[in-house]
Amino acid sequence: MVVESRIKGDFDGWDGDTIFELANGQIWQQSRYGTRFASRYRPKVTIYRIAGGHEMEVEGVSSRVRVERVD
């Protein structure tokens, strides 16, 4: 499974339990602690299924974040 969409509105990175609302209506939440600061507006995201969960890649950000779908 691969999900491609955009973050709704401003994106400032993640900080431990960040919730990501996507333009396609899906809501995902950070599932592993970590921080990354980046400032973008409506960046493209790709969510990949990996062993034991999902990872989200954000356009223009060099690291991925582990996420789980909440809606």
mmCIF file of the N, C-alpha and C atoms, coordinates in Angstrom:
data_MODEL
# 
_entry.id   MODEL 
# 
loop_
_atom_site.group_PDB 
_atom_site.id 
_atom_site.type_symbol 
_atom_site.label_atom_id 
_atom_site.label_alt_id 
_atom_site.label_comp_id 
_atom_site.label_asym_id 
_atom_site.label_entity_id 
_atom_site.label_seq_id 
_atom_site.pdbx_PDB_ins_code 
_atom_site.Cartn_x 
_atom_site.Cartn_y 
_atom_site.Cartn_z 
_atom_site.occupancy 
_atom_site.B_iso_or_equiv 
_atom_site.pdbx_formal_charge 
_atom_site.auth_seq_id 
_atom_site.auth_comp_id 
_atom_site.auth_asym_id 
_atom_site.auth_atom_id 
_atom_site.pdbx_PDB_model_num 
ATOM 1   N N  . MET A 1 1  ? 0.837  -1.185 0.000  1.00 0.00 ? 1  MET A N  1 
ATOM 2   C CA . MET A 1 1  ? 0.000  0.000  0.000  1.00 0.00 ? 1  MET A CA 1 
ATOM 3   C C  . MET A 1 1  ? 0.879  1.244  0.000  1.00 0.00 ? 1  MET A C  1 
ATOM 4   N N  . VAL A 1 2  ? 0.555  2.163  -0.866 1.00 0.00 ? 2  VAL A N  1 
ATOM 5   C CA . VAL A 1 2  ? 1.221  3.458  -0.911 1.00 0.00 ? 2  VAL A CA 1 
ATOM 6   C C  . VAL A 1 2  ? 0.141  4.525  -0.951 1.00 0.00 ? 2  VAL A C  1 
ATOM 7   N N  . VAL A 1 3  ? 0.251  5.534  -0.093 1.00 0.00 ? 3  VAL A N  1 
ATOM 8   C CA . VAL A 1 3  ? -0.676 6.661  -0.080 1.00 0.00 ? 3  VAL A CA 1 
ATOM 9   C C  . VAL A 1 3  ? 0.094  7.889  -0.515 1.00 0.00 ? 3  VAL A C  1 
ATOM 10  N N  . GLU A 1 4  ? -0.450 8.624  -1.484 1.00 0.00 ? 4  GLU A N  1 
ATOM 11  C CA . GLU A 1 4  ? 0.162  9.881  -1.911 1.00 0.00 ? 4  GLU A CA 1 
ATOM 12  C C  . GLU A 1 4  ? -0.865 10.987 -1.738 1.00 0.00 ? 4  GLU A C  1 
ATOM 13  N N  . SER A 1 5  ? -0.455 12.069 -1.095 1.00 0.00 ? 5  SER A N  1 
ATOM 14  C CA . SER A 1 5  ? -1.351 13.192 -0.861 1.00 0.00 ? 5  SER A CA 1 
ATOM 15  C C  . SER A 1 5  ? -0.502 14.412 -0.511 1.00 0.00 ? 5  SER A C  1 
ATOM 16  N N  . ARG A 1 6  ? -1.118 15.369 0.158  1.00 0.00 ? 6  ARG A N  1 
ATOM 17  C CA . ARG A 1 6  ? -0.435 16.564 0.653  1.00 0.00 ? 6  ARG A CA 1 
ATOM 18  C C  . ARG A 1 6  ? -0.886 16.820 2.084  1.00 0.00 ? 6  ARG A C  1 
ATOM 19  N N  . ILE A 1 7  ? -0.018 17.447 2.863  1.00 0.00 ? 7  ILE A N  1 
ATOM 20  C CA . ILE A 1 7  ? -0.398 17.928 4.187  1.00 0.00 ? 7  ILE A CA 1 
ATOM 21  C C  . ILE A 1 7  ? -1.344 19.106 3.978  1.00 0.00 ? 7  ILE A C  1 
ATOM 22  N N  . LYS A 1 8  ? -2.407 19.166 4.751  1.00 0.00 ? 8  LYS A N  1 
ATOM 23  C CA . LYS A 1 8  ? -3.308 20.320 4.682  1.00 0.00 ? 8  LYS A CA 1 
ATOM 24  C C  . LYS A 1 8  ? -2.652 21.502 5.387  1.00 0.00 ? 8  LYS A C  1 
ATOM 25  N N  . GLY A 1 9  ? -2.484 22.598 4.675  1.00 0.00 ? 9  GLY A N  1 
ATOM 26  C CA . GLY A 1 9  ? -1.967 23.821 5.289  1.00 0.00 ? 9  GLY A CA 1 
ATOM 27  C C  . GLY A 1 9  ? -0.489 23.772 5.607  1.00 0.00 ? 9  GLY A C  1 
ATOM 28  N N  . ASP A 1 10 ? -0.119 24.446 6.700  1.00 0.00 ? 10 ASP A N  1 
ATOM 29  C CA . ASP A 1 10 ? 1.284  24.564 7.101  1.00 0.00 ? 10 ASP A CA 1 
ATOM 30  C C  . ASP A 1 10 ? 1.809  23.271 7.715  1.00 0.00 ? 10 ASP A C  1 
ATOM 31  N N  . PHE A 1 11 ? 3.066  23.000 7.478  1.00 0.00 ? 11 PHE A N  1 
ATOM 32  C CA . PHE A 1 11 ? 3.764  21.851 8.047  1.00 0.00 ? 11 PHE A CA 1 
ATOM 33  C C  . PHE A 1 11 ? 5.014  22.376 8.728  1.00 0.00 ? 11 PHE A C  1 
ATOM 34  N N  . ASP A 1 12 ? 5.188  22.019 10.004 1.00 0.00 ? 12 ASP A N  1 
ATOM 35  C CA . ASP A 1 12 ? 6.339  22.492 10.772 1.00 0.00 ? 12 ASP A CA 1 
ATOM 36  C C  . ASP A 1 12 ? 7.251  21.366 11.240 1.00 0.00 ? 12 ASP A C  1 
ATOM 37  N N  . GLY A 1 13 ? 7.024  20.144 10.749 1.00 0.00 ? 13 GLY A N  1 
ATOM 38  C CA . GLY A 1 13 ? 7.828  19.008 11.173 1.00 0.00 ? 13 GLY A CA 1 
ATOM 39  C C  . GLY A 1 13 ? 7.036  18.142 12.134 1.00 0.00 ? 13 GLY A C  1 
ATOM 40  N N  . TRP A 1 14 ? 7.757  17.377 12.985 1.00 0.00 ? 14 TRP A N  1 
ATOM 41  C CA . TRP A 1 14 ? 7.095  16.528 13.980 1.00 0.00 ? 14 TRP A CA 1 
ATOM 42  C C  . TRP A 1 14 ? 7.866  16.585 15.281 1.00 0.00 ? 14 TRP A C  1 
ATOM 43  N N  . ASP A 1 15 ? 7.146  16.279 16.382 1.00 0.00 ? 15 ASP A N  1 
ATOM 44  C CA . ASP A 1 15 ? 7.767  16.470 17.694 1.00 0.00 ? 15 ASP A CA 1 
ATOM 45  C C  . ASP A 1 15 ? 7.399  15.409 18.728 1.00 0.00 ? 15 ASP A C  1 
ATOM 46  N N  . GLY A 1 16 ? 6.999  14.250 18.310 1.00 0.00 ? 16 GLY A N  1 
ATOM 47  C CA . GLY A 1 16 ? 6.750  13.185 19.275 1.00 0.00 ? 16 GLY A CA 1 
ATOM 48  C C  . GLY A 1 16 ? 5.399  12.515 19.119 1.00 0.00 ? 16 GLY A C  1 
ATOM 49  N N  . ASP A 1 17 ? 4.341  13.305 18.978 1.00 0.00 ? 17 ASP A N  1 
ATOM 50  C CA . ASP A 1 17 ? 3.003  12.733 18.802 1.00 0.00 ? 17 ASP A CA 1 
ATOM 51  C C  . ASP A 1 17 ? 2.196  13.569 17.802 1.00 0.00 ? 17 ASP A C  1 
ATOM 52  N N  . THR A 1 18 ? 2.854  14.086 16.806 1.00 0.00 ? 18 THR A N  1 
ATOM 53  C CA . THR A 1 18 ? 2.256  14.979 15.822 1.00 0.00 ? 18 THR A CA 1 
ATOM 54  C C  . THR A 1 18 ? 1.146  14.278 15.035 1.00 0.00 ? 18 THR A C  1 
ATOM 55  N N  . ILE A 1 19 ? 0.078  15.016 14.780 1.00 0.00 ? 19 ILE A N  1 
ATOM 56  C CA . ILE A 1 19 ? -1.017 14.541 13.938 1.00 0.00 ? 19 ILE A CA 1 
ATOM 57  C C  . ILE A 1 19 ? -0.902 15.219 12.585 1.00 0.00 ? 19 ILE A C  1 
ATOM 58  N N  . PHE A 1 20 ? -1.027 14.421 11.524 1.00 0.00 ? 20 PHE A N  1 
ATOM 59  C CA . PHE A 1 20 ? -0.899 14.916 10.151 1.00 0.00 ? 20 PHE A CA 1 
ATOM 60  C C  . PHE A 1 20 ? -2.256 14.775 9.462  1.00 0.00 ? 20 PHE A C  1 
ATOM 61  N N  . GLU A 1 21 ? -2.852 15.892 9.077  1.00 0.00 ? 21 GLU A N  1 
ATOM 62  C CA . GLU A 1 21 ? -4.110 15.865 8.345  1.00 0.00 ? 21 GLU A CA 1 
ATOM 63  C C  . GLU A 1 21 ? -3.793 16.028 6.864  1.00 0.00 ? 21 GLU A C  1 
ATOM 64  N N  . LEU A 1 22 ? -4.233 15.070 6.063  1.00 0.00 ? 22 LEU A N  1 
ATOM 65  C CA . LEU A 1 22 ? -3.918 15.073 4.640  1.00 0.00 ? 22 LEU A CA 1 
ATOM 66  C C  . LEU A 1 22 ? -5.068 15.644 3.815  1.00 0.00 ? 22 LEU A C  1 
ATOM 67  N N  . ALA A 1 23 ? -4.725 16.143 2.644  1.00 0.00 ? 23 ALA A N  1 
ATOM 68  C CA . ALA A 1 23 ? -5.717 16.719 1.735  1.00 0.00 ? 23 ALA A CA 1 
ATOM 69  C C  . ALA A 1 23 ? -6.741 15.691 1.275  1.00 0.00 ? 23 ALA A C  1 
ATOM 70  N N  . ASN A 1 24 ? -6.397 14.403 1.293  1.00 0.00 ? 24 ASN A N  1 
ATOM 71  C CA . ASN A 1 24 ? -7.324 13.356 0.874  1.00 0.00 ? 24 ASN A CA 1 
ATOM 72  C C  . ASN A 1 24 ? -8.300 12.968 1.983  1.00 0.00 ? 24 ASN A C  1 
ATOM 73  N N  . GLY A 1 25 ? -8.242 13.636 3.142  1.00 0.00 ? 25 GLY A N  1 
ATOM 74  C CA . GLY A 1 25 ? -9.152 13.385 4.249  1.00 0.00 ? 25 GLY A CA 1 
ATOM 75  C C  . GLY A 1 25 ? -8.622 12.424 5.296  1.00 0.00 ? 25 GLY A C  1 
ATOM 76  N N  . GLN A 1 26 ? -7.530 11.740 5.024  1.00 0.00 ? 26 GLN A N  1 
ATOM 77  C CA . GLN A 1 26 ? -6.961 10.814 5.997  1.00 0.00 ? 26 GLN A CA 1 
ATOM 78  C C  . GLN A 1 26 ? -6.224 11.578 7.093  1.00 0.00 ? 26 GLN A C  1 
ATOM 79  N N  . ILE A 1 27 ? -6.218 10.980 8.291  1.00 0.00 ? 27 ILE A N  1 
ATOM 80  C CA . ILE A 1 27 ? -5.477 11.542 9.417  1.00 0.00 ? 27 ILE A CA 1 
ATOM 81  C C  . ILE A 1 27 ? -4.521 10.474 9.925  1.00 0.00 ? 27 ILE A C  1 
ATOM 82  N N  . TRP A 1 28 ? -3.260 10.861 10.064 1.00 0.00 ? 28 TRP A N  1 
ATOM 83  C CA . TRP A 1 28 ? -2.212 9.958  10.533 1.00 0.00 ? 28 TRP A CA 1 
ATOM 84  C C  . TRP A 1 28 ? -1.541 10.607 11.730 1.00 0.00 ? 28 TRP A C  1 
ATOM 85  N N  . GLN A 1 29 ? -1.015 9.769  12.629 1.00 0.00 ? 29 GLN A N  1 
ATOM 86  C CA . GLN A 1 29 ? -0.314 10.275 13.806 1.00 0.00 ? 29 GLN A CA 1 
ATOM 87  C C  . GLN A 1 29 ? 1.056  9.636  13.916 1.00 0.00 ? 29 GLN A C  1 
ATOM 88  N N  . GLN A 1 30 ? 2.000  10.426 14.361 1.00 0.00 ? 30 GLN A N  1 
ATOM 89  C CA . GLN A 1 30 ? 3.350  9.924  14.593 1.00 0.00 ? 30 GLN A CA 1 
ATOM 90  C C  . GLN A 1 30 ? 3.288  8.795  15.617 1.00 0.00 ? 30 GLN A C  1 
ATOM 91  N N  . SER A 1 31 ? 3.946  7.675  15.329 1.00 0.00 ? 31 SER A N  1 
ATOM 92  C CA . SER A 1 31 ? 3.840  6.512  16.212 1.00 0.00 ? 31 SER A CA 1 
ATOM 93  C C  . SER A 1 31 ? 5.137  6.155  16.934 1.00 0.00 ? 31 SER A C  1 
ATOM 94  N N  . ARG A 1 32 ? 6.214  6.818  16.619 1.00 0.00 ? 32 ARG A N  1 
ATOM 95  C CA . ARG A 1 32 ? 7.488  6.627  17.325 1.00 0.00 ? 32 ARG A CA 1 
ATOM 96  C C  . ARG A 1 32 ? 8.060  7.997  17.649 1.00 0.00 ? 32 ARG A C  1 
ATOM 97  N N  . TYR A 1 33 ? 8.638  8.103  18.831 1.00 0.00 ? 33 TYR A N  1 
ATOM 98  C CA . TYR A 1 33 ? 9.174  9.391  19.237 1.00 0.00 ? 33 TYR A CA 1 
ATOM 99  C C  . TYR A 1 33 ? 10.333 9.813  18.344 1.00 0.00 ? 33 TYR A C  1 
ATOM 100 N N  . GLY A 1 34 ? 10.380 11.077 18.053 1.00 0.00 ? 34 GLY A N  1 
ATOM 101 C CA . GLY A 1 34 ? 11.454 11.692 17.291 1.00 0.00 ? 34 GLY A CA 1 
ATOM 102 C C  . GLY A 1 34 ? 11.044 13.113 16.966 1.00 0.00 ? 34 GLY A C  1 
ATOM 103 N N  . THR A 1 35 ? 12.012 13.941 16.670 1.00 0.00 ? 35 THR A N  1 
ATOM 104 C CA . THR A 1 35 ? 11.704 15.320 16.289 1.00 0.00 ? 35 THR A CA 1 
ATOM 105 C C  . THR A 1 35 ? 12.422 15.680 15.005 1.00 0.00 ? 35 THR A C  1 
ATOM 106 N N  . ARG A 1 36 ? 11.783 16.521 14.256 1.00 0.00 ? 36 ARG A N  1 
ATOM 107 C CA . ARG A 1 36 ? 12.368 17.045 13.020 1.00 0.00 ? 36 ARG A CA 1 
ATOM 108 C C  . ARG A 1 36 ? 11.657 18.355 12.740 1.00 0.00 ? 36 ARG A C  1 
ATOM 109 N N  . PHE A 1 37 ? 12.400 19.416 12.549 1.00 0.00 ? 37 PHE A N  1 
ATOM 110 C CA . PHE A 1 37 ? 11.802 20.711 12.274 1.00 0.00 ? 37 PHE A CA 1 
ATOM 111 C C  . PHE A 1 37 ? 12.028 21.085 10.824 1.00 0.00 ? 37 PHE A C  1 
ATOM 112 N N  . ALA A 1 38 ? 10.948 21.451 10.172 1.00 0.00 ? 38 ALA A N  1 
ATOM 113 C CA . ALA A 1 38 ? 10.994 21.868 8.771  1.00 0.00 ? 38 ALA A CA 1 
ATOM 114 C C  . ALA A 1 38 ? 9.756  22.712 8.530  1.00 0.00 ? 38 ALA A C  1 
ATOM 115 N N  . SER A 1 39 ? 9.883  23.745 7.758  1.00 0.00 ? 39 SER A N  1 
ATOM 116 C CA . SER A 1 39 ? 8.753  24.622 7.475  1.00 0.00 ? 39 SER A CA 1 
ATOM 117 C C  . SER A 1 39 ? 8.396  24.524 5.992  1.00 0.00 ? 39 SER A C  1 
ATOM 118 N N  . ARG A 1 40 ? 7.189  24.060 5.732  1.00 0.00 ? 40 ARG A N  1 
ATOM 119 C CA . ARG A 1 40 ? 6.704  23.895 4.352  1.00 0.00 ? 40 ARG A CA 1 
ATOM 120 C C  . ARG A 1 40 ? 5.222  24.246 4.326  1.00 0.00 ? 40 ARG A C  1 
ATOM 121 N N  . TYR A 1 41 ? 4.711  24.534 3.153  1.00 0.00 ? 41 TYR A N  1 
ATOM 122 C CA . TYR A 1 41 ? 3.276  24.753 2.974  1.00 0.00 ? 41 TYR A CA 1 
ATOM 123 C C  . TYR A 1 41 ? 2.744  23.710 2.012  1.00 0.00 ? 41 TYR A C  1 
ATOM 124 N N  . ARG A 1 42 ? 1.815  22.885 2.500  1.00 0.00 ? 42 ARG A N  1 
ATOM 125 C CA . ARG A 1 42 ? 1.164  21.832 1.722  1.00 0.00 ? 42 ARG A CA 1 
ATOM 126 C C  . ARG A 1 42 ? 2.165  20.913 1.001  1.00 0.00 ? 42 ARG A C  1 
ATOM 127 N N  . PRO A 1 43 ? 3.158  20.400 1.711  1.00 0.00 ? 43 PRO A N  1 
ATOM 128 C CA . PRO A 1 43 ? 4.122  19.524 1.037  1.00 0.00 ? 43 PRO A CA 1 
ATOM 129 C C  . PRO A 1 43 ? 3.475  18.196 0.630  1.00 0.00 ? 43 PRO A C  1 
ATOM 130 N N  . LYS A 1 44 ? 3.988  17.621 -0.437 1.00 0.00 ? 44 LYS A N  1 
ATOM 131 C CA . LYS A 1 44 ? 3.556  16.291 -0.856 1.00 0.00 ? 44 LYS A CA 1 
ATOM 132 C C  . LYS A 1 44 ? 4.067  15.283 0.153  1.00 0.00 ? 44 LYS A C  1 
ATOM 133 N N  . VAL A 1 45 ? 3.261  14.244 0.410  1.00 0.00 ? 45 VAL A N  1 
ATOM 134 C CA . VAL A 1 45 ? 3.680  13.165 1.287  1.00 0.00 ? 45 VAL A CA 1 
ATOM 135 C C  . VAL A 1 45 ? 3.419  11.831 0.603  1.00 0.00 ? 45 VAL A C  1 
ATOM 136 N N  . THR A 1 46 ? 4.250  10.873 0.923  1.00 0.00 ? 46 THR A N  1 
ATOM 137 C CA . THR A 1 46 ? 4.062  9.495  0.480  1.00 0.00 ? 46 THR A CA 1 
ATOM 138 C C  . THR A 1 46 ? 4.179  8.623  1.711  1.00 0.00 ? 46 THR A C  1 
ATOM 139 N N  . ILE A 1 47 ? 3.178  7.765  1.919  1.00 0.00 ? 47 ILE A N  1 
ATOM 140 C CA . ILE A 1 47 ? 3.176  6.865  3.063  1.00 0.00 ? 47 ILE A CA 1 
ATOM 141 C C  . ILE A 1 47 ? 3.342  5.448  2.548  1.00 0.00 ? 47 ILE A C  1 
ATOM 142 N N  . TYR A 1 48 ? 4.348  4.765  3.081  1.00 0.00 ? 48 TYR A N  1 
ATOM 143 C CA . TYR A 1 48 ? 4.695  3.407  2.673  1.00 0.00 ? 48 TYR A CA 1 
ATOM 144 C C  . TYR A 1 48 ? 4.387  2.419  3.789  1.00 0.00 ? 48 TYR A C  1 
ATOM 145 N N  . ARG A 1 49 ? 3.915  1.241  3.423  1.00 0.00 ? 49 ARG A N  1 
ATOM 146 C CA . ARG A 1 49 ? 3.784  0.157  4.398  1.00 0.00 ? 49 ARG A CA 1 
ATOM 147 C C  . ARG A 1 49 ? 5.174  -0.457 4.565  1.00 0.00 ? 49 ARG A C  1 
ATOM 148 N N  . ILE A 1 50 ? 5.585  -0.629 5.806  1.00 0.00 ? 50 ILE A N  1 
ATOM 149 C CA . ILE A 1 50 ? 6.859  -1.266 6.114  1.00 0.00 ? 50 ILE A CA 1 
ATOM 150 C C  . ILE A 1 50 ? 6.590  -2.369 7.138  1.00 0.00 ? 50 ILE A C  1 
ATOM 151 N N  . ALA A 1 51 ? 7.575  -3.177 7.427  1.00 0.00 ? 51 ALA A N  1 
ATOM 152 C CA . ALA A 1 51 ? 7.412  -4.230 8.436  1.00 0.00 ? 51 ALA A CA 1 
ATOM 153 C C  . ALA A 1 51 ? 7.000  -3.598 9.763  1.00 0.00 ? 51 ALA A C  1 
ATOM 154 N N  . GLY A 1 52 ? 5.844  -3.979 10.265 1.00 0.00 ? 52 GLY A N  1 
ATOM 155 C CA . GLY A 1 52 ? 5.394  -3.485 11.554 1.00 0.00 ? 52 GLY A CA 1 
ATOM 156 C C  . GLY A 1 52 ? 4.704  -2.136 11.542 1.00 0.00 ? 52 GLY A C  1 
ATOM 157 N N  . GLY A 1 53 ? 4.388  -1.573 10.379 1.00 0.00 ? 53 GLY A N  1 
ATOM 158 C CA . GLY A 1 53 ? 3.692  -0.293 10.376 1.00 0.00 ? 53 GLY A CA 1 
ATOM 159 C C  . GLY A 1 53 ? 3.797  0.470  9.072  1.00 0.00 ? 53 GLY A C  1 
ATOM 160 N N  . HIS A 1 54 ? 3.884  1.793  9.200  1.00 0.00 ? 54 HIS A N  1 
ATOM 161 C CA . HIS A 1 54 ? 3.958  2.681  8.044  1.00 0.00 ? 54 HIS A CA 1 
ATOM 162 C C  . HIS A 1 54 ? 4.981  3.785  8.303  1.00 0.00 ? 54 HIS A C  1 
ATOM 163 N N  . GLU A 1 55 ? 5.585  4.268  7.230  1.00 0.00 ? 55 GLU A N  1 
ATOM 164 C CA . GLU A 1 55 ? 6.477  5.431  7.299  1.00 0.00 ? 55 GLU A CA 1 
ATOM 165 C C  . GLU A 1 55 ? 6.000  6.473  6.305  1.00 0.00 ? 55 GLU A C  1 
ATOM 166 N N  . MET A 1 56 ? 6.140  7.739  6.711  1.00 0.00 ? 56 MET A N  1 
ATOM 167 C CA . MET A 1 56 ? 5.737  8.842  5.848  1.00 0.00 ? 56 MET A CA 1 
ATOM 168 C C  . MET A 1 56 ? 6.966  9.638  5.424  1.00 0.00 ? 56 MET A C  1 
ATOM 169 N N  . GLU A 1 57 ? 7.037  9.877  4.128  1.00 0.00 ? 57 GLU A N  1 
ATOM 170 C CA . GLU A 1 57 ? 8.093  10.702 3.544  1.00 0.00 ? 57 GLU A CA 1 
ATOM 171 C C  . GLU A 1 57 ? 7.460  12.040 3.172  1.00 0.00 ? 57 GLU A C  1 
ATOM 172 N N  . VAL A 1 58 ? 8.083  13.130 3.583  1.00 0.00 ? 58 VAL A N  1 
ATOM 173 C CA . VAL A 1 58 ? 7.575  14.471 3.310  1.00 0.00 ? 58 VAL A CA 1 
ATOM 174 C C  . VAL A 1 58 ? 8.507  15.147 2.316  1.00 0.00 ? 58 VAL A C  1 
ATOM 175 N N  . GLU A 1 59 ? 7.933  15.712 1.274  1.00 0.00 ? 59 GLU A N  1 
ATOM 176 C CA . GLU A 1 59 ? 8.708  16.397 0.244  1.00 0.00 ? 59 GLU A CA 1 
ATOM 177 C C  . GLU A 1 59 ? 9.620  17.457 0.878  1.00 0.00 ? 59 GLU A C  1 
ATOM 178 N N  . GLY A 1 60 ? 10.905 17.397 0.558  1.00 0.00 ? 60 GLY A N  1 
ATOM 179 C CA . GLY A 1 60 ? 11.853 18.386 1.046  1.00 0.00 ? 60 GLY A CA 1 
ATOM 180 C C  . GLY A 1 60 ? 12.431 18.104 2.423  1.00 0.00 ? 60 GLY A C  1 
ATOM 181 N N  . VAL A 1 61 ? 12.042 16.979 3.047  1.00 0.00 ? 61 VAL A N  1 
ATOM 182 C CA . VAL A 1 61 ? 12.559 16.609 4.373  1.00 0.00 ? 61 VAL A CA 1 
ATOM 183 C C  . VAL A 1 61 ? 13.361 15.325 4.204  1.00 0.00 ? 61 VAL A C  1 
ATOM 184 N N  . SER A 1 62 ? 14.577 15.301 4.701  1.00 0.00 ? 62 SER A N  1 
ATOM 185 C CA . SER A 1 62 ? 15.495 14.189 4.431  1.00 0.00 ? 62 SER A CA 1 
ATOM 186 C C  . SER A 1 62 ? 15.215 12.918 5.234  1.00 0.00 ? 62 SER A C  1 
ATOM 187 N N  . SER A 1 63 ? 14.475 13.005 6.330  1.00 0.00 ? 63 SER A N  1 
ATOM 188 C CA . SER A 1 63 ? 14.183 11.802 7.113  1.00 0.00 ? 63 SER A CA 1 
ATOM 189 C C  . SER A 1 63 ? 12.697 11.470 7.051  1.00 0.00 ? 63 SER A C  1 
ATOM 190 N N  . ARG A 1 64 ? 12.373 10.203 7.337  1.00 0.00 ? 64 ARG A N  1 
ATOM 191 C CA . ARG A 1 64 ? 10.984 9.746  7.343  1.00 0.00 ? 64 ARG A CA 1 
ATOM 192 C C  . ARG A 1 64 ? 10.495 9.649  8.775  1.00 0.00 ? 64 ARG A C  1 
ATOM 193 N N  . VAL A 1 65 ? 9.173  9.654  8.939  1.00 0.00 ? 65 VAL A N  1 
ATOM 194 C CA . VAL A 1 65 ? 8.574  9.534  10.253 1.00 0.00 ? 65 VAL A CA 1 
ATOM 195 C C  . VAL A 1 65 ? 7.650  8.319  10.275 1.00 0.00 ? 65 VAL A C  1 
ATOM 196 N N  . ARG A 1 66 ? 7.701  7.565  11.367 1.00 0.00 ? 66 ARG A N  1 
ATOM 197 C CA . ARG A 1 66 ? 6.831  6.397  11.538 1.00 0.00 ? 66 ARG A CA 1 
ATOM 198 C C  . ARG A 1 66 ? 5.444  6.895  11.931 1.00 0.00 ? 66 ARG A C  1 
ATOM 199 N N  . VAL A 1 67 ? 4.390  6.395  11.265 1.00 0.00 ? 67 VAL A N  1 
ATOM 200 C CA . VAL A 1 67 ? 3.036  6.875  11.495 1.00 0.00 ? 67 VAL A CA 1 
ATOM 201 C C  . VAL A 1 67 ? 2.040  5.726  11.572 1.00 0.00 ? 67 VAL A C  1 
ATOM 202 N N  . GLU A 1 68 ? 0.862  6.023  12.144 1.00 0.00 ? 68 GLU A N  1 
ATOM 203 C CA . GLU A 1 68 ? -0.257 5.083  12.132 1.00 0.00 ? 68 GLU A CA 1 
ATOM 204 C C  . GLU A 1 68 ? -1.510 5.870  11.786 1.00 0.00 ? 68 GLU A C  1 
ATOM 205 N N  . ARG A 1 69 ? -2.421 5.233  11.071 1.00 0.00 ? 69 ARG A N  1 
ATOM 206 C CA . ARG A 1 69 ? -3.640 5.924  10.649 1.00 0.00 ? 69 ARG A CA 1 
ATOM 207 C C  . ARG A 1 69 ? -4.628 5.966  11.802 1.00 0.00 ? 69 ARG A C  1 
ATOM 208 N N  . VAL A 1 70 ? -5.213 7.151  12.023 1.00 0.00 ? 70 VAL A N  1 
ATOM 209 C CA . VAL A 1 70 ? -6.219 7.307  13.069 1.00 0.00 ? 70 VAL A CA 1 
ATOM 210 C C  . VAL A 1 70 ? -7.589 7.589  12.475 1.00 0.00 ? 70 VAL A C  1 
ATOM 211 N N  . ASP A 1 71 ? -7.674 7.892  11.193 1.00 0.00 ? 71 ASP A N  1 
ATOM 212 C CA . ASP A 1 71 ? -8.957 8.099  10.523 1.00 0.00 ? 71 ASP A CA 1 
ATOM 213 C C  . ASP A 1 71 ? -8.797 7.899  9.028  1.00 0.00 ? 71 ASP A C  1 
# 
